[in-house]
């Protein structure tokens, strides 16, 4: 029984770690609302809106080299680099309840929690 609890805690910790960065939250929310997403719309609208005063080029570098690969590797999104399309990954349904909870309570969450 304790092994099962540890697995759930580990899984919950992973979900919180994935959601810990604003850009990853915004990517997941965008894909949750419209599946599939074109990479251009993610980098220019969904994620860039309200970004921390970063030039779009820097934002795109971080998305392409850090956040999208992390989400893809974890299975929450599928990112086809050749076509520039981002879709829900095989594990998206694991994180979707937290995204829904955040969306439904966005007025109660701290600033920066899209």
C-alpha positions in Angstrom: 0.0 0.0 0.0 2.8 2.5 0.8 4.3 1.9 -2.6 1.1 2.9 -4.3 0.9 6.1 -2.2 4.5 6.9 -3.1 3.8 6.4 -6.8 0.8 8.8 -6.6 2.8 11.4 -4.7 5.6 11.1 -7.3 3.0 11.5 -10.1 1.5 14.5 -8.4 4.9 16.0 -7.9 5.6 15.6 -11.6 2.4 17.3 -12.5 3.1 20.2 -10.2 6.7 20.5 -11.6 5.3 20.5 -15.2 2.9 23.3 -14.2 5.5 25.2 -12.3 6.5 27.3 -15.3 4.1 29.9 -16.8 5.1 29.0 -20.4 4.3 25.3 -19.9 1.0 26.1 -18.3 0.1 28.3 -21.2 1.1 25.7 -23.8 -1.0 23.0 -22.0 -4.0 25.4 -21.7 -3.8 26.3 -25.4 -3.6 22.7 -26.5 -6.5 21.8 -24.1 -8.7 24.5 -25.7 -7.8 23.9 -29.3 -6.2 20.6 -30.4 -4.1 20.7 -32.6 -2.1 24.0 -32.2 0.2 25.4 -34.8 3.5 26.4 -33.3 3.3 29.9 -34.6 0.0 30.6 -32.7 1.5 29.2 -29.5 4.7 31.3 -29.7 2.9 34.5 -30.8 -0.4 34.5 -28.9 -1.1 31.8 -26.3 2.2 31.9 -24.5 3.8 35.2 -25.4 0.8 37.3 -24.1 2.0 38.8 -20.9 5.5 37.3 -21.1 8.1 38.7 -18.8 9.3 41.5 -21.1 11.2 39.0 -23.2 11.8 39.6 -26.9 9.8 37.1 -29.0 13.0 35.5 -30.2 14.1 34.7 -26.7 10.7 33.3 -25.9 10.8 31.1 -29.0 14.3 29.8 -28.1 13.1 28.8 -24.6 10.0 27.2 -25.9 11.9 25.2 -28.6 14.8 24.2 -26.4 13.3 23.8 -23.0 9.5 23.8 -22.5 8.2 22.0 -25.6 10.8 19.2 -25.4 10.0 18.8 -21.7 6.3 18.5 -22.3 6.8 16.2 -25.2 9.2 13.9 -23.3 6.8 13.7 -20.4 4.0 12.7 -22.8 1.7 15.7 -22.1 2.0 17.0 -25.7 3.2 15.6 -29.0 5.4 18.2 -30.8 6.1 17.5 -34.4 9.1 19.7 -35.1 8.9 19.1 -38.9 5.3 20.3 -39.2 5.3 22.7 -36.3 2.1 21.1 -34.9 1.5 20.5 -31.1 -1.2 18.1 -30.1 -2.4 16.6 -26.8 0.0 13.8 -25.8 -0.9 10.4 -24.4 -0.7 11.6 -20.8 -2.6 14.9 -21.4 -5.7 13.5 -19.5 -3.6 13.1 -16.4 -2.9 16.9 -16.2 -6.3 18.1 -17.6 -8.1 18.1 -14.3 -5.5 20.4 -12.8 -5.8 22.7 -15.9 -9.6 22.7 -15.5 -9.3 23.5 -11.8 -6.9 26.4 -12.6 -9.1 27.8 -15.3 -12.3 27.6 -13.1 -10.5 29.3 -10.2 -8.2 31.7 -12.1 -9.6 34.7 -10.2 -8.5 33.1 -6.9 -5.0 32.2 -8.0 -1.9 34.4 -7.7 -1.0 36.6 -10.6 0.8 34.8 -13.4 -1.3 31.7 -13.2 -3.0 31.5 -16.5 
